[in-house]
Amino acid sequence: MTTTTKEMPDSVHQSFVYMSRYLLSELAMFKSEVVLVPAPEPAFDGHKVRMCISQNPYWWSELYRTYERSKLDRAGFIGSLNRIINRTDDGRKYDRYAREKVKFFCLNGLYGEEPDPVMETFFSNQNHT
């Protein structure tokens, strides 16, 4: 998405801010964490297995899995969400990607929510890319 939040009406930017803050809060609360624990059926002395104790948000796992380049950088994506909030996003690769994903989540719902009506109106009445 090439249109920056500076170029959008305040009401549309507010929708971007709301979703960006929500995504940031989920990324802060949920991060994949794996620990080693004793194996339930040890094959040797000190045998350990990996156990997942915390997982990334589902949407992040899907973005990471489907990212068209080799690796989606979490810190880069977080920086882009913060720039969207502060209306300082620009043509950077991650800024464009983050805007597109925030737009997608607003228009399609994230966890079964209804689409954002402000975003629906704006993007259906305009040719914004």
C-alpha positions as CSV (number, residue, x, y, z in Angstrom):
1,M,0.0,0.0,0.0
2,T,1.7,3.2,-1.2
3,T,-0.6,5.8,0.4
4,T,0.8,6.9,3.7
5,T,-1.2,7.8,6.7
6,K,-0.3,11.5,6.4
7,E,-2.2,11.4,3.1
8,M,-5.4,10.0,4.7
9,P,-8.2,11.8,6.5
10,D,-8.0,11.9,10.3
11,S,-10.9,9.4,10.8
12,V,-9.1,6.8,8.6
13,H,-5.8,7.4,10.4
14,Q,-7.6,6.8,13.7
15,S,-8.7,3.4,12.4
16,F,-5.1,2.6,11.4
17,V,-4.0,3.8,14.9
18,Y,-6.5,1.6,16.7
19,M,-5.6,-1.5,14.8
20,S,-1.8,-0.8,15.0
21,R,-2.0,-0.4,18.8
22,Y,-4.0,-3.6,19.1
23,L,-1.4,-5.5,17.0
24,L,1.5,-4.0,19.1
25,S,-0.2,-5.0,22.3
26,E,-0.5,-8.6,21.1
27,L,3.1,-8.7,19.9
28,A,4.2,-7.4,23.3
29,M,2.0,-9.9,25.2
30,F,2.7,-13.0,23.1
31,K,6.0,-14.2,21.9
32,S,7.1,-17.7,21.1
33,E,9.1,-19.2,23.9
34,V,10.4,-22.7,24.1
35,V,12.1,-24.3,27.1
36,L,13.9,-27.6,27.7
37,V,12.2,-30.0,30.1
38,P,13.0,-33.6,31.2
39,A,11.9,-36.1,28.6
40,P,8.8,-38.1,29.6
41,E,10.6,-41.3,28.5
42,P,14.3,-40.5,28.7
43,A,16.5,-42.5,26.3
44,F,19.7,-41.4,28.2
45,D,20.7,-39.7,31.4
46,G,19.8,-36.0,31.2
47,H,17.5,-36.4,28.1
48,K,15.5,-33.2,27.6
49,V,12.8,-32.3,25.1
50,R,11.5,-28.9,23.9
51,M,8.2,-27.6,25.2
52,C,6.4,-24.5,23.9
53,I,5.2,-22.4,26.8
54,S,4.1,-19.3,24.9
55,Q,3.1,-18.8,21.2
56,N,3.1,-15.8,18.9
57,P,-0.4,-14.4,18.0
58,Y,-1.9,-16.5,15.2
59,W,-2.0,-13.5,12.8
60,W,1.7,-12.9,13.3
61,S,2.5,-16.6,12.6
62,E,0.5,-16.4,9.4
63,L,2.2,-13.2,8.3
64,Y,5.6,-14.7,9.0
65,R,4.7,-17.9,7.2
66,T,3.4,-16.2,4.1
67,Y,5.9,-13.3,3.8
68,E,7.1,-13.2,0.3
69,R,10.8,-12.6,1.2
70,S,13.0,-14.8,3.3
71,K,12.1,-13.5,6.8
72,L,9.7,-11.1,8.3
73,D,11.6,-9.0,10.9
74,R,9.5,-8.5,14.1
75,A,11.4,-5.4,15.1
76,G,11.0,-3.9,11.7
77,F,7.3,-4.6,11.7
78,I,6.9,-3.1,15.2
79,G,8.8,0.0,14.0
80,S,6.4,0.4,11.1
81,L,3.3,0.1,13.3
82,N,4.8,2.8,15.5
83,R,5.4,5.0,12.5
84,I,1.8,4.4,11.4
85,I,0.6,5.6,14.8
86,N,2.8,8.7,14.7
87,R,1.9,9.4,11.1
88,T,5.6,9.2,10.1
89,D,5.3,6.1,7.9
90,D,6.7,6.4,4.4
91,G,7.8,4.3,1.4
92,R,9.9,1.8,3.4
93,K,9.3,-1.8,2.6
94,Y,8.0,-2.7,6.0
95,D,5.9,0.5,6.2
96,R,4.1,-0.4,3.0
97,Y,3.7,-4.0,4.2
98,A,2.4,-3.0,7.6
99,R,-0.1,-0.5,6.1
100,E,-1.4,-3.2,3.8
101,K,-1.8,-5.7,6.7
102,V,-3.5,-3.1,9.0
103,K,-5.9,-2.2,6.2
104,F,-6.6,-5.9,5.6
105,F,-7.3,-6.6,9.3
106,C,-9.6,-3.5,9.5
107,L,-11.5,-4.4,6.4
108,N,-11.8,-8.2,7.1
109,G,-11.8,-8.3,10.9
110,L,-8.9,-9.9,12.9
111,Y,-10.6,-12.4,15.2
112,G,-14.1,-12.4,13.6
113,E,-14.9,-8.8,14.3
114,E,-17.0,-6.8,11.9
115,P,-15.1,-4.7,9.3
116,D,-14.3,-1.1,10.3
117,P,-17.1,1.0,8.7
118,V,-14.8,4.1,8.3
119,M,-12.2,2.0,6.4
120,E,-14.9,0.3,4.3
121,T,-16.3,3.6,3.2
122,F,-13.0,5.2,2.6
123,F,-11.5,2.3,0.6
124,S,-14.7,1.5,-1.3
125,N,-15.3,5.2,-2.4
126,Q,-11.7,5.9,-3.3
127,N,-8.9,4.3,-5.4
128,H,-6.3,4.1,-2.6
129,T,-3.3,1.8,-3.0
